[in-house]
């Protein structure tokens, strides 16, 4: 059995966001990649010089990556990963969260482990046989971030899925990035959820990941999920891919989903397609947009799982997203 550890998180602001009586009875299990981010401020010239796709997810060869290392200076390291960021924020809100992911016993893995535990998230101990994935987050003067990695991550399979935690959860959140190379863990976790009446939320990933995972993703959607979360680019990419998978396309069109529109707001589409749009207050000079979508997802899920209105859920999501983009790093340091 994997060693699980939990400490009490920062819940001092939770009452302003969700009903504490409901919080006490909510549990979510989250499956995702364990990543540690290194943040660096760079000029647009660095992106051009190294032929990086701005705002994209750039997987480099070792020579390319080390050439980039010579041109950037990392300011700070912080644990990251889409699903792990959501888990971290939900833990701070006082929600019972279990994170399932694989990370090493190296220095980066210890950072990842300590940050989750300090936020009140249950997770397994670092794995001495694994190497923790590290990603450069390059921040240009406009606050936009570009991700760069060697693409090496500690792979997961069914043995890393906490079946008992899933069975006892209200929701299971699966990160879209695990569909690339770790599909067996994702499908296994989702089948446990379906067999035990646990609702499933799926967060989307970059177009390149969705393209590689398209057949498996089509099967997942055909089998059914309860909520899909993604930004406009991810959702558009998925919609295009599903043109080749009629059954999955039909199922997706009947699935509740949330689409974020960068700084313009977000739309919730009910299972019958009826939309609810909530705008967000425009922030002209964000410090770093890393983690904005993750913070939004956490805020939305906290309200949505608690049975609050969709409008309230979207509003809380915007509030947390606005909070995180005024700092360096993808995890909110103090929920206000």
C-alpha positions as CSV (number, residue, x, y, z in Angstrom):
1,X,0.0,0.0,0.0
2,X,1.3,3.5,-0.9
3,X,2.1,5.7,2.1
4,X,-0.4,8.6,2.3
5,X,0.2,11.7,4.3
6,X,-1.9,14.7,5.1
7,X,-1.6,17.9,7.1
8,X,-4.2,20.5,7.7
9,X,-4.3,23.1,5.0
10,X,-5.0,26.9,5.0
11,X,-8.8,27.1,5.2
12,X,-9.1,30.6,6.7
13,X,-10.8,32.0,3.6
14,X,-12.9,28.9,2.7
15,X,-16.1,30.3,4.3
16,X,-16.1,33.1,1.8
17,X,-16.2,30.7,-1.1
18,X,-18.2,27.6,-0.3
19,X,-20.5,26.4,2.5
20,X,-18.3,24.9,5.2
21,X,-21.0,22.3,6.1
22,X,-20.9,21.0,2.6
23,X,-17.1,21.2,2.4
24,X,-16.8,18.8,5.4
25,X,-18.6,16.1,3.4
26,X,-17.0,16.5,0.0
27,X,-14.2,14.3,-1.3
28,X,-12.4,14.4,-4.7
29,X,-9.7,12.2,-6.1
30,X,-7.4,13.6,-8.7
31,X,-5.1,11.8,-11.2
32,X,-2.4,13.8,-12.9
33,X,1.2,14.4,-13.7
34,X,3.6,15.5,-10.9
35,X,5.7,18.4,-12.3
36,X,8.1,21.0,-10.8
37,X,8.2,24.3,-12.6
38,X,11.3,26.6,-12.9
39,X,10.2,30.2,-13.6
40,X,12.3,32.6,-15.7
41,X,11.6,36.0,-17.2
42,X,12.8,36.3,-20.8
43,X,12.4,38.6,-23.7
44,X,10.6,37.7,-26.9
45,X,14.0,37.3,-28.6
46,X,14.8,34.2,-26.5
47,X,11.6,32.6,-27.9
48,X,12.6,33.5,-31.4
49,X,16.2,32.4,-31.0
50,X,15.3,28.9,-29.7
51,X,12.3,28.6,-32.1
52,X,9.8,28.2,-29.3
53,X,6.0,28.4,-29.8
54,X,4.8,31.2,-27.6
55,X,2.2,30.1,-25.0
56,X,2.7,26.5,-26.3
57,X,4.1,23.3,-24.8
58,X,7.6,22.8,-26.3
59,X,9.2,19.4,-26.0
60,X,12.9,19.8,-26.8
61,X,15.8,17.4,-27.4
62,X,18.5,17.3,-24.8
63,X,20.9,19.5,-26.9
64,X,18.1,22.1,-27.5
65,X,17.1,22.1,-23.8
66,X,20.7,22.6,-22.5
67,X,21.3,25.4,-25.1
68,X,18.2,27.1,-23.7
69,X,19.5,26.6,-20.2
70,X,22.5,28.7,-21.0
71,X,20.3,31.6,-22.0
72,X,17.8,31.7,-19.1
73,X,18.1,32.3,-15.4
74,X,15.5,30.5,-13.2
75,X,14.2,32.8,-10.5
76,X,12.2,30.3,-8.5
77,X,11.1,26.7,-8.4
78,X,7.5,25.7,-7.6
79,X,5.6,22.4,-7.8
80,X,3.1,22.4,-10.6
81,X,1.1,20.2,-13.0
82,X,-2.4,21.0,-14.0
83,X,-4.2,18.6,-11.8
84,X,-1.8,19.0,-8.9
85,X,-2.4,22.7,-9.0
86,X,-6.2,22.1,-8.7
87,X,-5.6,19.7,-5.8
88,X,-3.4,22.3,-4.0
89,X,-6.1,25.0,-4.2
90,X,-8.9,22.6,-3.2
91,X,-6.8,21.5,-0.3
92,X,-6.5,25.1,0.8
93,X,-10.2,25.5,0.7
94,X,-10.6,22.6,3.1
95,X,-11.9,20.0,0.7
96,X,-10.9,16.4,1.2
97,X,-8.5,15.8,-1.7
98,X,-6.3,12.9,-2.7
99,X,-3.8,13.4,-5.5
100,X,-2.6,10.4,-7.4
101,X,0.6,10.9,-9.4
102,X,4.2,9.6,-9.5
103,X,7.2,11.6,-8.6
104,X,10.7,10.9,-7.5
105,X,12.6,11.1,-4.2
106,X,14.9,13.7,-5.8
107,X,15.0,17.3,-4.7
108,X,12.2,18.3,-7.1
109,X,10.0,15.4,-5.9
110,X,10.5,16.5,-2.3
111,X,9.4,20.0,-3.2
112,X,6.3,18.6,-4.9
113,X,5.4,16.4,-2.0
114,X,5.9,19.0,0.7
115,X,3.8,21.6,-1.1
116,X,0.8,19.3,-1.5
117,X,1.0,18.0,2.1
118,X,1.3,21.6,3.5
119,X,-1.9,22.4,1.6
120,X,-3.8,19.5,3.2
121,X,-3.7,17.2,0.2
122,X,-3.2,13.4,0.7
123,X,-0.7,11.9,-1.6
124,X,1.8,9.0,-1.7
125,X,5.4,9.3,-0.6
126,X,8.1,10.1,-3.2
127,X,9.2,7.0,-5.3
128,X,13.0,6.4,-5.0
129,X,12.9,4.6,-8.4
130,X,11.4,7.6,-10.3
131,X,12.6,11.0,-11.6
132,X,10.4,14.0,-11.2
133,X,9.4,15.9,-14.3
134,X,10.8,19.5,-14.5
135,X,9.4,22.2,-16.8
136,X,10.7,25.7,-17.6
137,X,8.0,28.4,-17.5
138,X,9.3,31.3,-19.6
139,X,7.5,34.5,-18.8
140,X,7.6,37.3,-21.4
141,X,7.0,41.0,-20.5
142,X,3.3,40.7,-21.4
143,X,2.9,38.1,-18.6
144,X,2.3,35.2,-21.0
145,X,4.0,31.9,-20.3
146,X,5.7,29.4,-22.6
147,X,6.4,25.9,-21.4
148,X,9.6,24.0,-22.2
149,X,10.5,20.5,-21.2
150,X,12.6,17.5,-22.0
151,X,9.4,15.6,-21.7
152,X,10.7,13.0,-19.2
153,X,8.1,12.1,-16.5
154,X,7.6,9.2,-14.2
155,X,5.0,7.1,-15.9
156,X,2.0,5.7,-14.1
157,X,0.0,2.6,-14.5
158,X,-2.9,0.9,-12.6
159,X,-0.8,0.3,-9.5
160,X,-0.7,4.1,-8.9
161,X,-4.4,4.4,-8.8
162,X,-6.0,4.5,-5.3
163,X,-9.1,2.5,-5.9
164,X,-10.4,2.8,-2.4
165,X,-10.1,6.6,-2.4
166,X,-11.9,6.8,-5.7
167,X,-14.7,4.6,-4.5
168,X,-15.2,6.9,-1.5
169,X,-15.1,10.1,-3.5
170,X,-17.9,12.3,-4.8
171,X,-15.8,13.2,-7.9
172,X,-12.8,12.0,-9.8
173,X,-10.8,14.6,-11.8
174,X,-8.5,13.2,-14.5
175,X,-5.9,15.5,-16.1
176,X,-5.8,15.4,-19.9
177,X,-2.0,15.3,-20.0
178,X,-2.0,11.8,-18.5
179,X,-3.7,10.5,-21.7
180,X,-0.3,10.8,-23.4
181,X,1.6,7.6,-22.5
182,X,-0.4,6.9,-19.3
183,X,-3.8,6.0,-20.6
184,X,-4.1,2.7,-18.7
185,X,-4.0,4.5,-15.4
186,X,-6.6,7.0,-16.6
187,X,-9.0,4.5,-18.0
188,X,-8.7,2.2,-15.0
189,X,-9.4,5.1,-12.6
190,X,-12.4,6.2,-14.6
191,X,-13.9,2.7,-14.7
192,X,-13.6,2.4,-11.0
193,X,-15.5,5.7,-10.7
194,X,-18.2,4.6,-13.1
195,X,-18.7,1.3,-11.3
196,X,-19.1,3.1,-8.0
197,X,-21.3,6.0,-9.0
198,X,-18.5,8.6,-8.7
199,X,-18.8,11.5,-11.1
200,X,-16.0,12.1,-13.5
201,X,-14.4,15.5,-14.6
202,X,-11.9,15.5,-17.4
203,X,-9.6,18.5,-18.0
204,X,-8.3,18.9,-21.5
205,X,-4.7,19.4,-22.7
206,X,-2.8,20.9,-25.5
207,X,-3.7,20.1,-29.1
208,X,-0.6,17.9,-29.6
209,X,-1.6,15.7,-26.6
210,X,-5.2,15.5,-27.6
211,X,-4.2,14.5,-31.2
212,X,-2.0,11.6,-29.9
213,X,-4.6,10.5,-27.5
214,X,-7.6,10.9,-29.8
215,X,-8.7,7.2,-30.1
216,X,-8.5,6.6,-26.4
217,X,-10.1,10.0,-25.7
218,X,-13.0,9.1,-28.0
219,X,-13.6,5.9,-26.1
220,X,-13.5,7.8,-22.8
221,X,-16.1,10.3,-24.0
222,X,-18.3,7.5,-25.5
223,X,-18.2,5.6,-22.2
224,X,-19.3,8.9,-20.5
225,X,-17.9,11.6,-18.2
226,X,-19.9,14.2,-16.3
227,X,-17.9,17.3,-16.9
228,X,-15.2,18.5,-19.4
229,X,-13.1,21.5,-18.6
230,X,-10.9,23.3,-21.1
231,X,-10.0,26.6,-22.7
232,X,-11.2,27.8,-26.1
233,X,-8.1,26.4,-28.0
234,X,-8.3,23.0,-26.3
235,X,-12.0,22.7,-26.8
236,X,-11.8,23.7,-30.5
237,X,-9.0,21.1,-31.0
238,X,-11.1,18.4,-29.4
239,X,-14.2,19.4,-31.4
240,X,-12.2,19.0,-34.6
241,X,-10.7,15.7,-33.6
242,X,-14.1,14.3,-32.7
243,X,-15.3,14.8,-36.3
244,X,-13.7,11.3,-36.9
245,X,-15.5,9.7,-34.0
246,X,-19.3,10.0,-34.4
247,X,-20.3,8.2,-31.1
248,X,-17.8,10.3,-29.1
249,X,-18.9,13.5,-30.7
250,X,-22.6,12.7,-29.9
251,X,-21.7,11.9,-26.3
252,X,-19.5,15.1,-26.0
253,X,-22.4,17.3,-27.3
254,X,-24.5,15.9,-24.4
255,X,-21.9,16.4,-21.7
256,X,-21.8,19.3,-19.4
257,X,-18.6,21.4,-20.0
258,X,-16.9,24.6,-19.1
259,X,-14.9,26.6,-21.6
260,X,-12.7,29.5,-20.4
261,X,-12.0,32.4,-22.8
262,X,-8.7,33.6,-21.4
263,X,-9.3,37.0,-19.7
264,X,-12.8,37.5,-21.2
265,X,-14.7,35.1,-19.0
266,X,-16.0,31.5,-19.1
267,X,-19.1,29.7,-20.4
268,X,-20.8,26.6,-18.8
269,X,-22.7,24.5,-21.2
270,X,-25.3,22.3,-19.6
271,X,-25.9,18.7,-20.8
272,X,-28.7,20.1,-23.0
273,X,-26.3,22.7,-24.4
274,X,-27.8,25.7,-22.7
275,X,-25.0,28.2,-22.0
276,X,-24.3,30.4,-19.0
277,X,-21.6,33.0,-19.5
278,X,-19.9,35.0,-16.8
279,X,-17.4,37.7,-17.7
280,X,-14.4,38.4,-15.6
281,X,-12.8,41.7,-14.7
282,X,-10.0,42.5,-17.2
283,X,-6.5,42.7,-15.7
284,X,-4.4,44.7,-18.0
285,X,-0.9,43.8,-16.7
286,X,-0.9,40.3,-15.2
287,X,2.4,39.3,-13.6
288,X,2.2,35.6,-14.8
289,X,-0.7,33.8,-16.2
290,X,0.6,30.4,-15.3
291,X,-2.0,28.4,-13.5
292,X,-4.9,30.7,-14.2
293,X,-6.9,27.9,-15.8
294,X,-6.1,25.6,-12.9
295,X,-7.1,28.1,-10.3
296,X,-10.3,28.7,-12.2
297,X,-11.0,25.0,-12.3
298,X,-10.5,24.6,-8.6
299,X,-12.8,27.5,-7.8
300,X,-15.5,26.3,-10.2
301,X,-15.3,22.7,-9.0
302,X,-15.5,23.7,-5.3
303,X,-18.8,25.5,-5.9
304,X,-20.2,23.1,-8.5
305,X,-19.5,20.0,-6.4
306,X,-21.2,21.8,-3.4
307,X,-24.3,22.2,-5.5
308,X,-24.1,25.9,-5.8
309,X,-25.4,27.8,-8.9
310,X,-23.3,27.6,-12.1
311,X,-23.1,31.4,-12.1
312,X,-21.6,31.4,-8.6
313,X,-19.2,28.6,-9.6
314,X,-18.0,30.6,-12.6
315,X,-17.6,33.7,-10.5
316,X,-15.5,32.0,-7.8
317,X,-13.4,30.4,-10.6
318,X,-12.7,33.9,-12.0
319,X,-11.8,35.2,-8.5
320,X,-9.2,32.6,-7.9
321,X,-7.8,32.9,-11.4
322,X,-7.4,36.7,-10.9
323,X,-5.6,36.0,-7.7
324,X,-3.0,33.6,-9.1
325,X,-2.1,35.8,-12.2
326,X,-0.9,38.6,-9.9
327,X,2.0,36.5,-8.6
328,X,4.8,34.4,-10.0
329,X,3.9,30.7,-10.0
330,X,0.8,28.6,-10.7
331,X,-0.3,28.0,-7.1
332,X,-2.1,30.7,-5.0
333,X,0.0,31.6,-2.0
334,X,-2.8,33.2,-0.1
335,X,-6.4,32.8,-1.0
336,X,-8.1,36.2,-0.4
